[in-house]
Amino acid sequence: MKRMILALAVLLGGLAMPAVAAELGDDGLHKEDWMRETFLDLREDLAEAGAEGKRMALMIEQRGCIYCKKMHEEVYPQEDIAEYIRENYFVVQLNLHGDREVTDLDGESMSEKDLLRKWGILFTPTVIYLPEEVKEGKSAKDAAVAIMPGAFSKSTALDMYVWVNEKRYEIENGEDFQRYHARRIKERQAGQDQ
């Protein structure tokens, strides 16, 4: 009987455990199952995202980044946000200090670190959200519909992914992200109070 109780406790304890954070890759960056390994030609990646009916996001991180770690341990393992990203986004990870060659949307090729310097990225994590189509000659940073620098709570991160996916940035006289997020916070609080 004691064994059955112990086995049940272990089983229930395992079910209550939070989701597991992503593993570190050889480059020291966290690797989520919804991140894409590509040839880093952002023009091809954008086309592939479109062909899959997904939005493209560039996730910029660096080895040893405590804020990246926070996102991968506390935010991205939450199943609702992981599932939303998996279903709606084509995510390409870039290393702030990386040497892999990347071809920007404007056709210019250079190392990750040089490209991210060109874009003026200073902080990790930073997520750059791209439109579905980009005018020729624009860099990914210049084409971005939103840029989210920093580590945020699950609700803020999820709201940004939803806001971009629903193209709320295009709505004339609509909600900018701050108003949308504030409204969503009130809606979630009202739902918890019921």
TORKOL-4160 file (C-alpha; in steps of 0.2 Angstrom, whole numbers, padded with zeros to 4 digits, m for minus):
194
<pt num="1" X="0000" Y="0000" Z="0000"/>
<pt num="2" X="0014" Y="0012" Z="0004"/>
<pt num="3" X="0022" Y="0009" Z="m0013"/>
<pt num="4" X="0005" Y="0013" Z="m0021"/>
<pt num="5" X="0004" Y="0029" Z="m0012"/>
<pt num="6" X="0022" Y="0034" Z="m0015"/>
<pt num="7" X="0020" Y="0030" Z="m0034"/>
<pt num="8" X="0004" Y="0040" Z="m0034"/>
<pt num="9" X="0013" Y="0055" Z="m0025"/>
<pt num="10" X="0027" Y="0054" Z="m0038"/>
<pt num="11" X="0015" Y="0054" Z="m0053"/>
<pt num="12" X="0005" Y="0068" Z="m0046"/>
<pt num="13" X="0020" Y="0078" Z="m0041"/>
<pt num="14" X="0027" Y="0075" Z="m0059"/>
<pt num="15" X="0011" Y="0082" Z="m0066"/>
<pt num="16" X="0012" Y="0098" Z="m0056"/>
<pt num="17" X="0029" Y="0102" Z="m0061"/>
<pt num="18" X="0031" Y="0117" Z="m0072"/>
<pt num="19" X="0036" Y="0115" Z="m0090"/>
<pt num="20" X="0055" Y="0111" Z="m0093"/>
<pt num="21" X="0066" Y="0125" Z="m0100"/>
<pt num="22" X="0074" Y="0123" Z="m0117"/>
<pt num="23" X="0091" Y="0115" Z="m0118"/>
<pt num="24" X="0106" Y="0125" Z="m0122"/>
<pt num="25" X="0114" Y="0123" Z="m0139"/>
<pt num="26" X="0132" Y="0122" Z="m0143"/>
<pt num="27" X="0132" Y="0141" Z="m0145"/>
<pt num="28" X="0126" Y="0143" Z="m0127"/>
<pt num="29" X="0108" Y="0149" Z="m0133"/>
<pt num="30" X="0092" Y="0141" Z="m0128"/>
<pt num="31" X="0084" Y="0130" Z="m0141"/>
<pt num="32" X="0065" Y="0129" Z="m0141"/>
<pt num="33" X="0056" Y="0116" Z="m0152"/>
<pt num="34" X="0047" Y="0130" Z="m0162"/>
<pt num="35" X="0063" Y="0139" Z="m0167"/>
<pt num="36" X="0069" Y="0136" Z="m0185"/>
<pt num="37" X="0086" Y="0130" Z="m0192"/>
<pt num="38" X="0088" Y="0139" Z="m0208"/>
<pt num="39" X="0101" Y="0145" Z="m0220"/>
<pt num="40" X="0099" Y="0162" Z="m0213"/>
<pt num="41" X="0094" Y="0170" Z="m0229"/>
<pt num="42" X="0080" Y="0181" Z="m0222"/>
<pt num="43" X="0072" Y="0184" Z="m0238"/>
<pt num="44" X="0069" Y="0165" Z="m0240"/>
<pt num="45" X="0064" Y="0163" Z="m0222"/>
<pt num="46" X="0051" Y="0176" Z="m0224"/>
<pt num="47" X="0044" Y="0168" Z="m0240"/>
<pt num="48" X="0044" Y="0151" Z="m0231"/>
<pt num="49" X="0034" Y="0159" Z="m0216"/>
<pt num="50" X="0022" Y="0166" Z="m0228"/>
<pt num="51" X="0020" Y="0149" Z="m0237"/>
<pt num="52" X="0016" Y="0141" Z="m0220"/>
<pt num="53" X="0003" Y="0155" Z="m0216"/>
<pt num="54" X="0014" Y="0161" Z="m0202"/>
<pt num="55" X="0022" Y="0177" Z="m0196"/>
<pt num="56" X="0041" Y="0179" Z="m0195"/>
<pt num="57" X="0050" Y="0184" Z="m0179"/>
<pt num="58" X="0069" Y="0186" Z="m0176"/>
<pt num="59" X="0074" Y="0181" Z="m0159"/>
<pt num="60" X="0091" Y="0189" Z="m0154"/>
<pt num="61" X="0100" Y="0182" Z="m0139"/>
<pt num="62" X="0117" Y="0179" Z="m0132"/>
<pt num="63" X="0126" Y="0167" Z="m0122"/>
<pt num="64" X="0125" Y="0170" Z="m0103"/>
<pt num="65" X="0110" Y="0182" Z="m0105"/>
<pt num="66" X="0101" Y="0181" Z="m0088"/>
<pt num="67" X="0086" Y="0189" Z="m0096"/>
<pt num="68" X="0086" Y="0176" Z="m0111"/>
<pt num="69" X="0087" Y="0163" Z="m0097"/>
<pt num="70" X="0072" Y="0170" Z="m0088"/>
<pt num="71" X="0061" Y="0170" Z="m0104"/>
<pt num="72" X="0066" Y="0152" Z="m0108"/>
<pt num="73" X="0063" Y="0146" Z="m0090"/>
<pt num="74" X="0048" Y="0156" Z="m0085"/>
<pt num="75" X="0039" Y="0162" Z="m0101"/>
<pt num="76" X="0041" Y="0151" Z="m0116"/>
<pt num="77" X="0039" Y="0134" Z="m0107"/>
<pt num="78" X="0021" Y="0140" Z="m0103"/>
<pt num="79" X="0011" Y="0129" Z="m0115"/>
<pt num="80" X="m0002" Y="0142" Z="m0120"/>
<pt num="81" X="0012" Y="0154" Z="m0126"/>
<pt num="82" X="0023" Y="0140" Z="m0133"/>
<pt num="83" X="0008" Y="0133" Z="m0143"/>
<pt num="84" X="0003" Y="0150" Z="m0149"/>
<pt num="85" X="0021" Y="0153" Z="m0156"/>
<pt num="86" X="0022" Y="0136" Z="m0163"/>
<pt num="87" X="0005" Y="0138" Z="m0172"/>
<pt num="88" X="0007" Y="0156" Z="m0178"/>
<pt num="89" X="0026" Y="0160" Z="m0180"/>
<pt num="90" X="0041" Y="0156" Z="m0190"/>
<pt num="91" X="0055" Y="0160" Z="m0177"/>
<pt num="92" X="0073" Y="0162" Z="m0182"/>
<pt num="93" X="0086" Y="0164" Z="m0168"/>
<pt num="94" X="0101" Y="0176" Z="m0170"/>
<pt num="95" X="0116" Y="0177" Z="m0159"/>
<pt num="96" X="0121" Y="0194" Z="m0154"/>
<pt num="97" X="0140" Y="0189" Z="m0155"/>
<pt num="98" X="0138" Y="0176" Z="m0168"/>
<pt num="99" X="0148" Y="0173" Z="m0184"/>
<pt num="100" X="0136" Y="0164" Z="m0195"/>
<pt num="101" X="0133" Y="0173" Z="m0211"/>
<pt num="102" X="0115" Y="0180" Z="m0213"/>
<pt num="103" X="0108" Y="0188" Z="m0228"/>
<pt num="104" X="0097" Y="0203" Z="m0223"/>
<pt num="105" X="0080" Y="0207" Z="m0232"/>
<pt num="106" X="0089" Y="0220" Z="m0242"/>
<pt num="107" X="0101" Y="0207" Z="m0249"/>
<pt num="108" X="0116" Y="0212" Z="m0239"/>
<pt num="109" X="0126" Y="0197" Z="m0231"/>
<pt num="110" X="0137" Y="0198" Z="m0216"/>
<pt num="111" X="0140" Y="0189" Z="m0199"/>
<pt num="112" X="0126" Y="0189" Z="m0186"/>
<pt num="113" X="0136" Y="0201" Z="m0175"/>
<pt num="114" X="0139" Y="0213" Z="m0189"/>
<pt num="115" X="0121" Y="0213" Z="m0195"/>
<pt num="116" X="0115" Y="0216" Z="m0177"/>
<pt num="117" X="0127" Y="0230" Z="m0175"/>
<pt num="118" X="0120" Y="0237" Z="m0192"/>
<pt num="119" X="0103" Y="0236" Z="m0185"/>
<pt num="120" X="0108" Y="0244" Z="m0168"/>
<pt num="121" X="0103" Y="0230" Z="m0157"/>
<pt num="122" X="0111" Y="0232" Z="m0140"/>
<pt num="123" X="0101" Y="0222" Z="m0128"/>
<pt num="124" X="0095" Y="0204" Z="m0127"/>
<pt num="125" X="0083" Y="0196" Z="m0129"/>
<pt num="126" X="0076" Y="0207" Z="m0143"/>
<pt num="127" X="0062" Y="0200" Z="m0154"/>
<pt num="128" X="0059" Y="0208" Z="m0171"/>
<pt num="129" X="0042" Y="0205" Z="m0179"/>
<pt num="130" X="0041" Y="0206" Z="m0197"/>
<pt num="131" X="0027" Y="0210" Z="m0209"/>
<pt num="132" X="0021" Y="0197" Z="m0221"/>
<pt num="133" X="0029" Y="0206" Z="m0236"/>
<pt num="134" X="0043" Y="0219" Z="m0237"/>
<pt num="135" X="0047" Y="0232" Z="m0250"/>
<pt num="136" X="0063" Y="0228" Z="m0259"/>
<pt num="137" X="0079" Y="0236" Z="m0252"/>
<pt num="138" X="0073" Y="0237" Z="m0234"/>
<pt num="139" X="0082" Y="0229" Z="m0220"/>
<pt num="140" X="0073" Y="0218" Z="m0207"/>
<pt num="141" X="0075" Y="0231" Z="m0194"/>
<pt num="142" X="0068" Y="0245" Z="m0205"/>
<pt num="143" X="0054" Y="0233" Z="m0211"/>
<pt num="144" X="0049" Y="0228" Z="m0193"/>
<pt num="145" X="0031" Y="0231" Z="m0187"/>
<pt num="146" X="0037" Y="0229" Z="m0169"/>
<pt num="147" X="0052" Y="0227" Z="m0159"/>
<pt num="148" X="0052" Y="0220" Z="m0141"/>
<pt num="149" X="0068" Y="0222" Z="m0132"/>
<pt num="150" X="0069" Y="0214" Z="m0115"/>
<pt num="151" X="0062" Y="0201" Z="m0104"/>
<pt num="152" X="0044" Y="0202" Z="m0100"/>
<pt num="153" X="0030" Y="0193" Z="m0091"/>
<pt num="154" X="0021" Y="0179" Z="m0100"/>
<pt num="155" X="0005" Y="0190" Z="m0102"/>
<pt num="156" X="0015" Y="0204" Z="m0110"/>
<pt num="157" X="0025" Y="0193" Z="m0122"/>
<pt num="158" X="0009" Y="0183" Z="m0127"/>
<pt num="159" X="0000" Y="0200" Z="m0130"/>
<pt num="160" X="0014" Y="0206" Z="m0141"/>
<pt num="161" X="0014" Y="0190" Z="m0151"/>
<pt num="162" X="m0005" Y="0191" Z="m0153"/>
<pt num="163" X="m0005" Y="0210" Z="m0157"/>
<pt num="164" X="0007" Y="0207" Z="m0171"/>
<pt num="165" X="m0002" Y="0191" Z="m0178"/>
<pt num="166" X="m0018" Y="0200" Z="m0178"/>
<pt num="167" X="m0010" Y="0215" Z="m0187"/>
<pt num="168" X="m0017" Y="0227" Z="m0174"/>
<pt num="169" X="m0003" Y="0239" Z="m0179"/>
<pt num="170" X="m0012" Y="0242" Z="m0196"/>
<pt num="171" X="m0029" Y="0247" Z="m0188"/>
<pt num="172" X="m0033" Y="0265" Z="m0191"/>
<pt num="173" X="m0037" Y="0274" Z="m0175"/>
<pt num="174" X="m0036" Y="0257" Z="m0166"/>
<pt num="175" X="m0026" Y="0251" Z="m0151"/>
<pt num="176" X="m0008" Y="0254" Z="m0150"/>
<pt num="177" X="0001" Y="0240" Z="m0141"/>
<pt num="178" X="0001" Y="0248" Z="m0124"/>
<pt num="179" X="m0018" Y="0251" Z="m0125"/>
<pt num="180" X="m0021" Y="0233" Z="m0131"/>
<pt num="181" X="m0010" Y="0226" Z="m0117"/>
<pt num="182" X="m0019" Y="0237" Z="m0104"/>
<pt num="183" X="m0036" Y="0231" Z="m0110"/>
<pt num="184" X="m0030" Y="0213" Z="m0110"/>
<pt num="185" X="m0024" Y="0214" Z="m0092"/>
<pt num="186" X="m0041" Y="0221" Z="m0087"/>
<pt num="187" X="m0050" Y="0207" Z="m0096"/>
<pt num="188" X="m0039" Y="0194" Z="m0088"/>
<pt num="189" X="m0042" Y="0201" Z="m0071"/>
<pt num="190" X="m0061" Y="0202" Z="m0073"/>
<pt num="191" X="m0060" Y="0184" Z="m0079"/>
<pt num="192" X="m0051" Y="0179" Z="m0063"/>
<pt num="193" X="m0063" Y="0189" Z="m0052"/>
<pt num="194" X="m0078" Y="0179" Z="m0058"/>
